[in-house]
Amino acid sequence: MKKFMVADLIKDLRKNSILRAMERFDLNRANAEIFVDDFPNESTWADVEEVAESLGVDITDVEDDDVENYMEMGRENKGSLESSIGPIQWIYDNKLKAYLILAYLTFEIDEDPKPVMYKLSPQMMKKWNNSKSFGEYWNANIRKNVEIEDDEWACGCNPNPCDPQKIDRFNTRFVSIS
């Protein structure tokens, strides 16, 4: 008898969570069920909502990894900084589950900064973000690292200069993320 009571209690709790998700996020029943299955702990819903808003996506497009990456990067899905190698911008892409990097490398011999782009794993981005020097980490772990060169996303290293349209797409996405 106790088994049925506990099972009924769990069903009721899930049903109530689904109803609250439907109301809070204006979801249909099917999407609310998926959402509650993905995020059964209602105390995390505010974080999921914050990530969705930051990325400019629907709440149903956010996954647990997106929330984790967002939190570990200081509640940011994009950032920019000045480093010893030049200005760097980064954005998190929740579909790729990766960070897209645009850096304008400055060298004394070049008058114009050289744009380079990479796609980094969340683990690599976290290590880079926690490093003492962005420029040193870049030189030791990113620059000339053929393992992270992705033909679709990486460019800027000879003989693969960055297409201005690719940089424009990055900048458009950068501006769209809050």
Contacts in CASP RR format, 6 or more apart in sequence:
PFRMAT RR
TARGET T0000
AUTHOR 0000-0000-0000
METHOD contacts of the structure
MODEL  1
MKKFMVADLIKDLRKNSILRAMERFDLNRANAEIFVDDFPNESTWADVEE
VAESLGVDITDVEDDDVENYMEMGRENKGSLESSIGPIQWIYDNKLKAYL
ILAYLTFEIDEDPKPVMYKLSPQMMKKWNNSKSFGEYWNANIRKNVEIED
DEWACGCNPNPCDPQKIDRFNTRFVSIS
14 36 0 8 1.000
14 40 0 8 1.000
17 36 0 8 1.000
17 40 0 8 1.000
17 42 0 8 1.000
18 29 0 8 1.000
18 32 0 8 1.000
18 33 0 8 1.000
18 36 0 8 1.000
19 32 0 8 1.000
20 42 0 8 1.000
21 27 0 8 1.000
21 32 0 8 1.000
21 35 0 8 1.000
21 36 0 8 1.000
21 45 0 8 1.000
22 28 0 8 1.000
22 29 0 8 1.000
22 32 0 8 1.000
24 45 0 8 1.000
25 32 0 8 1.000
25 35 0 8 1.000
25 49 0 8 1.000
25 59 0 8 1.000
27 35 0 8 1.000
27 59 0 8 1.000
27 60 0 8 1.000
31 60 0 8 1.000
34 60 0 8 1.000
35 59 0 8 1.000
35 60 0 8 1.000
38 63 0 8 1.000
38 64 0 8 1.000
39 45 0 8 1.000
39 48 0 8 1.000
39 64 0 8 1.000
44 67 0 8 1.000
47 67 0 8 1.000
47 70 0 8 1.000
47 71 0 8 1.000
48 59 0 8 1.000
48 62 0 8 1.000
48 67 0 8 1.000
49 59 0 8 1.000
50 70 0 8 1.000
50 75 0 8 1.000
51 62 0 8 1.000
51 66 0 8 1.000
51 67 0 8 1.000
51 70 0 8 1.000
51 77 0 8 1.000
52 58 0 8 1.000
52 59 0 8 1.000
52 61 0 8 1.000
52 62 0 8 1.000
53 178 0 8 1.000
54 70 0 8 1.000
54 76 0 8 1.000
54 77 0 8 1.000
54 177 0 8 1.000
54 178 0 8 1.000
55 61 0 8 1.000
55 62 0 8 1.000
55 66 0 8 1.000
55 77 0 8 1.000
55 92 0 8 1.000
55 94 0 8 1.000
55 177 0 8 1.000
56 176 0 8 1.000
56 177 0 8 1.000
56 178 0 8 1.000
57 94 0 8 1.000
61 94 0 8 1.000
62 94 0 8 1.000
63 94 0 8 1.000
63 97 0 8 1.000
65 97 0 8 1.000
65 122 0 8 1.000
66 92 0 8 1.000
66 94 0 8 1.000
66 97 0 8 1.000
69 92 0 8 1.000
69 97 0 8 1.000
69 122 0 8 1.000
70 76 0 8 1.000
70 77 0 8 1.000
70 92 0 8 1.000
72 122 0 8 1.000
72 126 0 8 1.000
73 92 0 8 1.000
73 125 0 8 1.000
73 126 0 8 1.000
73 129 0 8 1.000
77 91 0 8 1.000
77 92 0 8 1.000
77 177 0 8 1.000
77 178 0 8 1.000
78 89 0 8 1.000
78 90 0 8 1.000
78 91 0 8 1.000
78 92 0 8 1.000
78 174 0 8 1.000
78 177 0 8 1.000
79 89 0 8 1.000
79 90 0 8 1.000
79 91 0 8 1.000
80 87 0 8 1.000
80 88 0 8 1.000
80 89 0 8 1.000
80 90 0 8 1.000
81 87 0 8 1.000
81 88 0 8 1.000
81 134 0 8 1.000
82 88 0 8 1.000
83 133 0 8 1.000
83 134 0 8 1.000
83 135 0 8 1.000
83 138 0 8 1.000
84 133 0 8 1.000
84 134 0 8 1.000
84 135 0 8 1.000
84 136 0 8 1.000
85 103 0 8 1.000
85 105 0 8 1.000
85 106 0 8 1.000
85 134 0 8 1.000
85 135 0 8 1.000
85 138 0 8 1.000
85 139 0 8 1.000
86 103 0 8 1.000
86 104 0 8 1.000
86 105 0 8 1.000
86 106 0 8 1.000
86 113 0 8 1.000
87 103 0 8 1.000
87 104 0 8 1.000
87 113 0 8 1.000
88 101 0 8 1.000
88 102 0 8 1.000
88 103 0 8 1.000
88 104 0 8 1.000
88 134 0 8 1.000
89 101 0 8 1.000
89 102 0 8 1.000
89 103 0 8 1.000
89 170 0 8 1.000
89 174 0 8 1.000
90 99 0 8 1.000
90 100 0 8 1.000
90 101 0 8 1.000
90 102 0 8 1.000
90 120 0 8 1.000
90 125 0 8 1.000
91 99 0 8 1.000
91 100 0 8 1.000
91 170 0 8 1.000
91 173 0 8 1.000
91 174 0 8 1.000
91 177 0 8 1.000
92 98 0 8 1.000
92 99 0 8 1.000
92 100 0 8 1.000
92 177 0 8 1.000
93 99 0 8 1.000
93 100 0 8 1.000
93 173 0 8 1.000
96 119 0 8 1.000
96 153 0 8 1.000
97 122 0 8 1.000
98 119 0 8 1.000
98 120 0 8 1.000
98 121 0 8 1.000
98 122 0 8 1.000
99 119 0 8 1.000
99 120 0 8 1.000
99 121 0 8 1.000
99 122 0 8 1.000
99 124 0 8 1.000
99 125 0 8 1.000
100 117 0 8 1.000
100 118 0 8 1.000
100 119 0 8 1.000
100 120 0 8 1.000
100 153 0 8 1.000
100 170 0 8 1.000
100 173 0 8 1.000
101 117 0 8 1.000
101 118 0 8 1.000
101 119 0 8 1.000
101 120 0 8 1.000
101 142 0 8 1.000
102 115 0 8 1.000
102 116 0 8 1.000
102 117 0 8 1.000
102 167 0 8 1.000
102 170 0 8 1.000
102 171 0 8 1.000
102 174 0 8 1.000
103 115 0 8 1.000
103 116 0 8 1.000
103 117 0 8 1.000
103 138 0 8 1.000
104 113 0 8 1.000
104 114 0 8 1.000
104 115 0 8 1.000
105 113 0 8 1.000
105 114 0 8 1.000
105 115 0 8 1.000
105 116 0 8 1.000
106 113 0 8 1.000
106 114 0 8 1.000
107 114 0 8 1.000
114 156 0 8 1.000
115 155 0 8 1.000
115 156 0 8 1.000
115 162 0 8 1.000
115 167 0 8 1.000
116 154 0 8 1.000
116 155 0 8 1.000
116 156 0 8 1.000
116 157 0 8 1.000
116 162 0 8 1.000
117 153 0 8 1.000
117 154 0 8 1.000
117 155 0 8 1.000
117 156 0 8 1.000
117 162 0 8 1.000
117 166 0 8 1.000
117 167 0 8 1.000
117 170 0 8 1.000
118 142 0 8 1.000
118 148 0 8 1.000
118 149 0 8 1.000
118 150 0 8 1.000
118 153 0 8 1.000
118 154 0 8 1.000
119 148 0 8 1.000
119 150 0 8 1.000
119 152 0 8 1.000
119 153 0 8 1.000
119 154 0 8 1.000
120 128 0 8 1.000
120 142 0 8 1.000
120 148 0 8 1.000
121 148 0 8 1.000
124 141 0 8 1.000
124 142 0 8 1.000
124 148 0 8 1.000
127 137 0 8 1.000
127 141 0 8 1.000
128 134 0 8 1.000
128 137 0 8 1.000
128 138 0 8 1.000
128 141 0 8 1.000
128 142 0 8 1.000
131 137 0 8 1.000
142 148 0 8 1.000
144 157 0 8 1.000
148 154 0 8 1.000
149 157 0 8 1.000
154 160 0 8 1.000
155 161 0 8 1.000
155 162 0 8 1.000
155 163 0 8 1.000
155 166 0 8 1.000
156 162 0 8 1.000
END
